[in-house]
Amino acid sequence: MWVFAVFVTTVFLAYANGANDNFKGVATLFGSQTTNYKVAIWWATATTFAGSICSVILASALLKNFSGKGLVPDAIADTSSFHIAVALGAALTVILATVTGFPISTTHGITGALTGAGLAAIGMELNFAALGKSFFIPLLASPLIAIVLGIILYSLLHYLRMALKIEKAWCICVGNQQKLIPIAISSDSNNLAMSTTPNLAIDTKENCSQRYVGNFWGIDSHKIVDTCHFLSAGAVSFARGLNDTPKIVALLLTVTAFSIRGGMLAVGLGMAIGGLLNARKVAMTVSNKITTLNPGKGLAANVVTGFLVIFASRMGVPVSTTHVSVGSIFGVGVISKTAHIGMFSKVLSSWFLTLPIAATLSSITYLLLPK
């Protein structure tokens, strides 16, 4: 019974993680109109799942950090009730954010849930020093680093583009639009009829797409940017799977019937299904509402995100892919003067609420479970 409960709640957390996080790696592809939603989400799913599988070898250091050991005594960290409380508290928090369209951090949610369950179990004997050093500092520092690196890298790429004389161009879109017009049918009344008229749009996000013109080593510049953009988005999604999977699998360590490899596979599948079924609301927020994106901005943001998350995974540092991704996207928006400050402030507020909500839900769950 306990084994089944731990497994179900952990896979539920993986599903919630996929729903909220999977699209973030490819958000720039969709937001810059490089590709459509369907292609983007399948590319995210494939590369995230690859990262989940590779995390067995490349990111095993994160398993210990998120098992609860070091925060609470091993006798408590090894219990099924503790792991169920953490998984359920974090999962409910992430699902709540997902249905409201806010991109929050599963890492942040698990950290809050570990804190809440730990406080419910042992009160103020919780190892706050380890909590700050191993969890809070990386989570607070990573988005700031991502913003700064996003600004620096986009500025560098902009300089290189100008030096190589690769110019931006906008297409001129000509088409038809339909509108209602009044037509007189008597002296005192009008009716409405549908009329089709030509429509010309220049430099509008809705009707035109930006392209890069020129050649680099004989290759079309726009094709180079698009190819690098796709690869960078895949790298971010791979890094996310690499970084997030061990954090969730750590909650399965009490289930002796599962090997680490089996746990990675189950969590990877849960993340993939969650992303495919429930990612759209968060996708719209990250792709369109934090800043106006083009392929160059997206490429710069993805390179920063992929580098930071892969580096952190190898070092066993629990950074949040969400914080890094949103931070880098906001950074390129700041330097290009297209950032939407109001939406970023709302996202930031949701991050501050993640910890107390997850902590409250996990502590209540722990207190209600039989020991």
Secondary structure, 3 states (H helix, E strand, C coil): CHHHHHHHHHHHHHHHHHHHHHHHHHHHHHHCCCCCHHHHHHHHHHHHHHHHHHHHHHCCHHHHHCCCECCECHHHHCCHHHHHHHHHHHHHHHHHHHHHCCCCCHHHHHHHHHHHHHHHHHHHHCCHHHHHHHHHHHHHHHHHHHHHHHHHHHHHHHHHHHHCCCEEEECEEEEEEEEEEEEECCCCCEEEEEEEEEEEEECCCCCCCEEEECEECCEEHHHHHHHHHHHHHHHHHHHHHHHHHHHHHHHHCCCCCCCHHHHHHHHHHHHHHHHHHHCHHHHHHHHHHCECCCHHHHHHHHHHHHHHHHHHHHHCCCCCHHHHHHHHHHHHHHHCCCECHHHHHHHHHHHHHHHHHHHHHHHHHHHHCCC
